[in-house]
């Protein structure tokens, strides 16, 4: 029977062997050390130094020989010793901690927690020298990480089932095992609150807070924020709450406690005089600006004072090159200490802030040197930071003009005083050279904001509105599944539930979920459609086609099917997939190598909804054709075939193969034609006559879900066509039957946004499928859609002036009197 060494809790060797050792504590600790190192050998000198460092070398080696002799009698040949080395052969004895780690790795969390009977080598704290204590601390921390994983998983399992009491029991177990860890207490407090015992949760919070203060330790910002939320909920529960006072649209900053703590630690270093640069990264909507805003709010309230400079990058800079630098300089020259800069530096700065000459009228003229502005900014920042530390916050660096990026990069690298450069950037977007340089520069701290966890979402919802614990848990699961934990999407979808009557106020002033909400897709508000739509608009042609094909195939898709659907070469798709992964639009499926999925359901829904109806049907026909050969043998292919057949509007089924094949072939031909119009390129080799002056405007797609508004789409196309025809500078086309064909295609869509309709339009080169321009959305009253359509016409005309005829810009405001929706519905 194999010997078992127990190291968790009581240190002992199985059977009665422990009593046969003259120094069992040091002997068994040495065995544990060898077992954790097995099968790597350890020199006798290292062992003597680890355990008997206080003795001279001869006596230490003598003590080691005696312990090894006793252990050899017990373990036998499994303990291998020679003149210089010692090691335990694999399988020489069993270690309880190995079983614990195996349970953790296999996901046997209850068994793992059950096997944890106490601290690893609890009796060895005062053994050995400093090197041994460092090893012991590292081993314990590694085991604690595994313990946290298991208990956290058990707590989340209770949350997922809505079983707060089960989660509370595991949180209490966490505190028993690791009593000073804040996370365990935080879980217990949150779950007690979710269980409806807010007063008890406040008591638990106050007790642990007091315990931390007694140990001269500070809680994290997340823990303090939890206390604030509990106090607010307790106050709300004591009186009648109304929907307006539920603060639906003022959610707390949630799930960012650790990142805030890290940023505040950097700031303490800056206050001490050490400059720093922090790059805050994350996908669009993850809350970078909100996170930085909270940090700036905190330091602005500090009694020690600080100078805060703010600017942001714009994709279309409203004031030209270096506008953002001018925005920073205007604040900087008014800050205390600015007069400490030299007249020469202030003279250079006056290029961007002419008003400075009113304060300093005798400034010299700028030198005109290429680096003059950068030198002046470094000097001015140094002078201001000598009075008080400075935060230079620049939101969305990659969107700034290249000159602004170059100046900021140079200044941030050269500054040597108390200045914090705080910069944000979107991951998955175009990376400018300045972004890449900043992200790879030595010493730059990168904070990547992660999606919210299920628990974070529950806390976020609790800060927005009062819901019963079970309803809040249910809604958190829905939102987590649909949004992937993106805070912006979570907040907007919650608002959409209210707008659509699926989240309703109760007589008591709280909120409840409408029973019909279960199973229905959460409506996508216009704000989300626009954010995701802009991300998709930035894609290259091949990547956009790949997204369209993938969206038709489903949230998860086989990449091998995409070329068959959109008609691209596999090599082209490989490059497109790389871009889509880099932009965080798709990712590889966990546990299914070779398969991909959209990063979250919203991304898939918007990508699918943006497809014009004819193109969507054409792609479904192509997908049905691709699945048809395998449909008779593969049940999965048969289901996919039937689904795409139905979505393409084709009749017939697998039981009628001849009719189905004919229909699918006809559908595939239509798909090829449609793909050529929007740039799939399948007909590029055919001889098609294109007229570069001719423009085709397709009816705008109705995405409101209200078929009575279908006429709005036709009205938009007719009105834009009429406006273009009146210019006599381009020819308009009523359809594909004209020869030669229109080289430019205008298409669009519209969707509901409360009582408004929101229109989006884009122009494409019909020969290549390249998107020429994507227009900003235009909104107008639902009752008077022509107001918005007229503005769309003006923007389309102005946009086409860039690509077709500059004289079109003179016609952006000229058109006859608009018609009415009623006229189109008659």
Residue pairs with C-beta under 8 A, 6 or more apart in sequence:
2 91
2 93
2 94
3 13
3 14
3 15
3 17
3 74
3 75
3 92
3 93
3 94
4 13
4 14
4 93
4 94
4 95
4 96
5 12
5 13
5 14
5 28
5 31
5 32
5 35
5 93
5 94
5 95
5 96
6 12
6 13
6 14
6 96
6 117
7 28
7 32
7 95
7 96
7 97
7 120
7 121
8 96
8 97
8 100
8 115
8 116
8 117
8 118
8 119
8 120
9 117
9 118
9 119
9 122
10 117
10 118
10 122
11 24
11 25
11 28
11 29
11 32
11 121
11 122
11 123
11 124
12 18
12 24
12 28
13 21
13 24
13 28
13 31
13 74
17 74
18 24
18 28
20 70
20 74
21 27
21 28
21 70
21 71
21 74
22 66
22 70
23 67
25 123
25 124
25 127
26 51
26 67
26 127
27 67
27 70
27 71
29 51
29 121
29 123
29 124
29 127
29 128
30 47
30 51
30 67
30 71
31 71
31 75
31 88
31 93
32 95
32 121
33 42
33 47
33 50
33 132
33 135
34 42
34 79
34 86
34 87
34 88
35 88
35 92
35 93
35 95
36 95
36 97
36 139
37 87
37 88
38 87
38 88
38 89
38 90
38 92
39 87
39 88
39 89
39 90
40 87
41 80
41 85
41 86
41 87
42 85
42 86
42 87
43 84
43 85
43 86
44 61
44 64
44 84
44 85
44 86
45 61
45 84
47 64
47 86
48 57
48 60
48 61
48 63
48 64
49 60
49 129
49 131
50 128
50 129
50 131
50 132
50 135
51 60
51 63
51 64
51 127
51 128
51 129
51 132
52 59
52 60
52 63
52 64
52 128
53 60
53 128
53 129
53 130
53 131
54 129
55 63
68 79
68 81
68 86
71 79
72 79
72 81
75 88
75 92
75 93
77 89
78 88
78 89
78 91
78 92
78 93
79 86
79 88
79 89
79 92
80 86
80 87
80 88
80 89
96 115
96 117
97 120
97 143
99 115
100 112
100 115
100 116
100 143
100 146
101 143
101 146
103 109
103 111
103 112
103 115
103 150
104 112
104 146
104 147
104 149
104 150
107 153
109 149
109 150
109 151
109 153
109 154
110 154
112 146
112 147
112 150
113 147
113 150
113 151
113 154
113 170
113 173
113 177
116 147
116 177
119 140
120 136
120 139
120 140
120 143
121 136
121 139
124 136
125 133
125 136
144 178
147 177
147 178
148 174
148 178
148 181
148 183
151 170
151 171
151 173
151 174
151 177
151 184
152 183
152 187
154 167
154 170
155 167
155 170
155 171
155 174
155 187
155 191
156 167
156 454
156 455
157 166
157 167
158 164
158 165
158 166
158 167
158 168
158 169
158 170
158 191
159 167
159 191
159 454
159 455
159 458
159 473
160 454
160 477
162 469
162 470
162 473
162 474
164 191
164 192
164 194
164 195
164 469
165 195
167 187
167 191
168 188
168 191
168 192
168 195
171 184
171 185
171 187
171 188
171 191
172 188
174 181
174 183
174 184
174 187
174 188
175 181
175 184
175 185
175 188
178 184
180 215
182 208
182 212
182 219
182 220
182 223
185 204
185 208
185 223
186 222
186 223
186 226
187 455
188 204
189 201
189 204
189 205
189 208
189 226
189 230
190 201
190 226
190 455
190 458
190 459
192 200
192 201
192 204
193 201
193 230
193 233
193 462
194 458
194 469
194 472
194 473
195 469
196 469
198 230
198 233
198 234
198 237
199 234
201 230
202 227
202 230
202 231
202 234
205 223
205 226
205 227
205 230
206 227
208 219
209 219
209 223
209 227
212 218
212 219
220 257
220 258
220 261
221 256
221 257
221 260
221 261
221 264
222 255
222 256
222 257
222 258
222 260
223 257
225 252
225 253
225 254
225 257
226 459
228 252
229 252
229 459
229 462
229 463
232 463
233 462
233 466
236 245
236 246
236 466
240 508
240 509
241 466
241 508
241 509
241 510
242 505
242 509
243 465
243 505
243 509
243 511
245 509
246 464
246 465
246 466
246 509
246 510
246 511
247 463
247 464
247 465
248 464
248 465
248 494
248 495
248 498
249 464
249 491
249 495
250 463
250 464
251 460
251 463
251 464
251 487
251 491
252 459
252 460
252 463
253 287
253 290
253 291
253 294
254 452
254 456
254 457
254 459
254 460
254 463
254 487
255 450
255 452
255 453
255 456
255 459
255 460
255 487
256 287
256 291
256 294
256 449
259 291
259 447
259 449
260 291
260 294
260 295
262 445
262 447
263 278
263 295
263 422
263 447
264 295
264 298
266 276
266 278
266 420
266 445
267 295
267 299
267 389
267 391
267 420
269 276
270 276
270 389
270 418
270 419
270 420
271 304
271 389
271 418
272 418
273 417
273 418
274 418
275 415
275 416
275 417
275 418
275 419
275 420
275 421
276 420
276 421
276 443
276 445
277 412
277 420
277 421
277 423
277 438
277 441
277 443
277 444
277 445
278 420
278 421
278 422
278 423
278 444
278 445
278 446
278 447
279 423
279 424
279 425
279 438
279 439
279 444
279 445
279 446
279 447
280 288
280 291
280 292
280 422
280 423
280 424
280 425
280 447
280 449
281 288
281 424
281 425
281 426
281 427
281 439
281 446
281 447
281 448
281 449
282 288
282 426
282 427
282 448
282 449
282 450
283 426
283 427
283 428
283 486
283 584
284 426
284 429
284 488
284 531
284 535
285 486
285 487
285 488
285 489
285 531
286 449
286 450
286 451
286 486
286 487
286 488
287 449
287 487
287 488
288 395
288 424
288 426
288 449
289 395
289 424
290 487
291 449
292 393
292 395
292 422
292 424
295 422
296 308
296 310
296 391
296 393
299 306
299 308
299 391
300 306
300 308
304 388
305 388
306 388
306 389
306 390
306 391
307 332
307 335
307 336
307 384
307 385
307 387
307 388
307 389
307 390
307 391
308 390
308 391
308 393
309 328
309 331
309 332
309 390
309 391
309 392
309 393
310 327
310 328
310 331
310 393
310 395
311 324
311 325
311 327
311 328
311 393
311 394
311 395
312 324
312 394
312 395
312 396
312 399
312 400
313 324
313 394
313 395
313 396
313 397
313 398
313 399
313 400
313 401
313 404
314 323
314 324
314 399
314 400
315 399
317 323
317 324
317 400
317 401
319 326
320 401
321 401
321 403
321 404
322 352
322 401
322 403
322 404
322 407
323 401
323 404
324 394
324 400
324 401
324 404
325 352
325 373
325 377
325 404
325 407
325 408
326 352
326 353
328 392
328 394
329 349
329 352
329 353
329 377
329 380
330 353
330 355
332 338
332 349
332 380
332 381
332 384
333 346
333 349
333 353
333 356
333 359
333 380
335 384
335 387
335 390
336 384
336 387
336 388
337 383
337 384
337 385
337 386
337 387
337 388
338 346
338 380
338 383
338 384
339 360
339 383
340 383
340 384
340 386
340 387
341 349
341 376
341 379
341 380
341 382
341 383
342 379
343 360
343 362
343 363
343 364
344 364
344 367
344 376
345 375
345 376
345 379
345 380
346 356
346 360
346 363
346 376
346 380
347 363
347 364
347 365
347 366
347 376
348 366
348 367
348 372
348 373
348 375
348 376
349 356
349 373
349 376
349 377
349 380
350 356
350 357
350 363
350 366
351 366
351 373
352 373
356 363
357 363
366 372
369 375
371 410
373 407
374 407
374 410
374 411
374 414
377 407
377 411
378 411
378 414
378 415
381 390
381 392
381 411
381 415
381 417
381 419
382 415
382 416
382 417
384 390
385 417
385 418
385 419
386 417
389 418
389 419
389 420
390 418
390 419
390 420
391 419
391 420
391 422
392 412
392 419
392 420
392 421
392 422
393 422
393 423
394 400
394 408
394 421
394 422
394 423
394 424
395 424
396 424
396 425
396 426
397 405
397 408
397 423
397 424
397 425
397 432
397 434
397 435
397 438
398 405
398 425
398 426
398 429
398 430
398 431
398 432
398 434
398 435
400 408
402 432
402 434
405 432
405 433
405 434
405 435
406 434
408 421
408 423
408 434
409 434
409 437
409 438
412 421
412 438
413 441
415 421
423 438
425 435
425 439
427 448
427 584
428 535
428 582
428 583
428 584
428 585
429 535
429 538
429 583
430 538
431 439
438 444
439 446
450 485
451 484
451 485
451 486
452 460
452 480
452 485
452 486
452 487
452 490
453 485
454 476
454 477
454 480
456 485
457 476
457 479
457 480
457 485
457 490
458 472
458 473
458 476
460 487
460 490
460 491
461 467
461 472
461 475
461 476
461 479
461 494
462 472
464 491
464 494
465 494
465 503
465 510
465 511
466 509
466 510
466 511
467 475
467 510
467 511
467 512
467 513
468 510
468 512
471 512
471 513
474 513
474 518
475 494
475 497
475 503
475 513
478 522
479 489
479 490
479 493
479 494
479 522
481 601
482 489
482 493
482 521
482 522
482 600
482 601
482 602
483 489
483 490
483 493
483 600
483 601
483 602
484 599
484 600
484 601
484 602
486 600
486 602
488 528
488 531
489 528
489 600
489 602
492 525
492 527
492 528
493 522
493 523
493 524
493 525
493 528
494 503
495 525
496 522
496 523
496 524
496 525
497 503
497 513
497 517
497 522
497 523
498 504
499 523
499 525
499 754
500 523
501 514
502 513
502 514
502 516
502 517
502 520
502 522
503 511
503 512
503 513
503 514
503 517
504 511
504 512
504 513
504 514
505 511
505 512
506 512
521 605
524 602
524 605
524 606
524 609
525 753
526 751
526 752
526 753
526 758
526 777
526 779
528 602
528 606
529 606
529 609
529 751
530 758
530 760
530 777
532 602
532 603
532 606
532 607
533 606
533 610
533 760
535 583
535 585
536 544
536 547
536 585
536 606
536 607
536 610
537 762
537 771
537 774
538 583
539 547
539 579
539 580
539 583
539 585
540 576
540 579
541 679
541 768
541 769
541 770
541 771
542 568
542 572
542 573
542 575
542 576
543 576
543 579
543 580
544 771
545 566
545 568
545 576
545 679
545 680
545 769
546 562
546 566
546 568
546 573
546 576
546 577
546 580
547 580
547 585
547 586
547 607
548 566
548 607
548 611
548 615
548 619
549 561
549 562
549 563
549 565
549 566
549 619
549 623
550 557
550 559
550 562
550 586
550 596
550 598
550 607
551 598
551 604
551 607
551 608
551 611
552 565
552 608
552 611
552 616
552 619
552 620
552 623
552 644
552 647
553 561
553 562
553 565
553 623
554 604
555 597
555 598
555 601
555 604
556 589
556 592
556 595
556 596
556 597
556 598
557 595
557 596
557 597
558 594
558 595
559 573
559 577
559 594
559 595
559 596
560 570
561 623
561 626
561 627
562 568
562 573
563 569
563 570
563 572
563 573
564 622
564 623
564 625
564 626
565 619
565 622
565 623
565 626
566 619
566 622
566 675
566 680
567 622
567 672
567 675
567 680
567 681
567 682
568 576
568 680
568 681
577 586
577 596
580 586
581 587
581 588
584 599
585 598
585 599
585 603
586 596
586 597
586 598
586 599
587 596
587 597
587 599
588 594
588 595
588 596
588 597
589 595
589 596
589 597
598 604
598 607
608 616
609 703
610 749
611 619
612 698
612 701
612 747
612 749
613 701
614 674
615 674
615 675
615 678
616 647
617 647
617 648
617 649
618 648
618 667
618 670
618 671
618 673
618 674
618 675
619 671
620 644
620 645
620 647
620 648
621 644
621 648
621 650
621 664
621 667
621 668
621 670
621 671
622 667
622 668
622 671
622 675
623 640
623 644
624 641
624 644
624 645
624 648
624 650
624 664
624 667
625 664
625 665
625 667
625 668
625 671
627 637
627 638
627 640
627 641
627 644
628 641
628 660
628 661
628 664
630 637
631 637
631 638
631 641
631 642
631 654
632 638
632 654
632 657
638 654
641 654
642 653
642 654
645 652
645 653
645 660
645 664
648 667
650 660
650 663
650 664
650 667
651 663
652 659
652 660
652 663
653 660
654 660
672 680
672 682
672 683
673 683
673 736
675 681
675 682
676 682
676 683
676 684
677 736
677 745
677 766
678 745
678 764
678 766
678 769
679 764
679 765
679 766
679 768
679 769
679 770
680 769
681 768
681 769
684 767
684 768
688 740
688 741
688 767
689 739
689 740
689 741
690 740
690 741
690 742
690 743
690 766
690 767
691 731
691 740
691 741
691 742
691 743
692 743
692 744
692 804
693 730
693 731
693 743
693 804
693 805
694 730
694 731
694 732
694 733
694 738
694 740
694 741
694 742
694 743
694 744
695 724
695 730
695 731
695 732
695 733
695 742
695 744
695 745
695 746
695 800
695 804
696 732
696 733
696 734
696 735
696 736
696 741
696 742
696 744
696 745
696 746
696 766
697 717
697 720
697 721
697 724
697 732
697 746
697 747
697 796
698 717
698 745
698 746
698 747
698 748
699 713
699 714
699 716
699 717
700 712
700 713
700 716
700 717
700 747
700 748
700 749
700 750
700 759
700 761
701 713
701 747
701 748
701 749
701 750
702 709
702 710
702 712
702 713
702 749
702 750
703 749
703 750
703 751
704 750
704 751
704 752
704 757
705 752
706 752
708 825
709 750
709 757
709 785
711 821
711 824
711 825
712 750
712 757
712 785
712 789
712 821
712 824
713 749
713 750
714 824
715 785
715 786
715 789
715 819
715 821
715 824
716 748
716 750
716 759
716 785
716 789
716 792
719 786
719 789
719 790
719 793
719 815
719 818
719 819
720 746
720 789
720 792
720 793
720 796
720 797
721 732
721 734
722 815
722 816
723 793
723 794
723 796
723 797
723 811
723 814
723 815
724 730
724 732
724 796
724 797
724 800
725 732
726 811
726 814
726 815
726 816
727 797
727 807
727 808
727 811
729 804
729 805
729 807
729 808
729 811
730 800
730 804
730 805
730 808
731 742
732 742
733 741
733 742
741 766
742 766
743 765
743 766
743 767
744 763
744 764
744 765
744 766
744 772
744 800
744 803
744 804
745 763
745 764
745 765
745 766
746 761
746 762
746 763
746 764
746 796
746 800
747 761
747 762
747 764
748 759
748 760
748 761
748 762
748 792
749 759
749 760
750 757
750 758
750 759
750 760
750 785
751 757
751 758
752 758
752 782
753 779
755 781
755 782
755 783
756 779
756 780
756 781
756 782
757 779
757 780
757 781
757 782
757 785
757 788
758 777
758 778
758 779
758 788
759 777
759 778
759 779
759 780
759 788
759 789
759 792
760 774
760 775
760 777
760 778
761 775
761 792
761 795
761 796
762 771
762 772
762 773
762 774
762 775
763 771
763 772
763 773
763 796
763 799
763 800
763 803
764 770
764 771
764 772
765 772
772 799
772 803
773 799
773 802
773 803
775 792
775 795
775 796
775 799
776 795
778 788
778 791
778 792
778 795
779 788
780 786
780 787
780 788
780 789
780 791
781 787
781 788
784 821
785 821
786 818
786 819
786 820
786 821
789 818
790 815
790 818
793 815
794 812
794 813
795 812
797 808
797 809
797 811
797 812
798 808
798 809
798 812
800 808
801 807
801 808
801 809
801 812
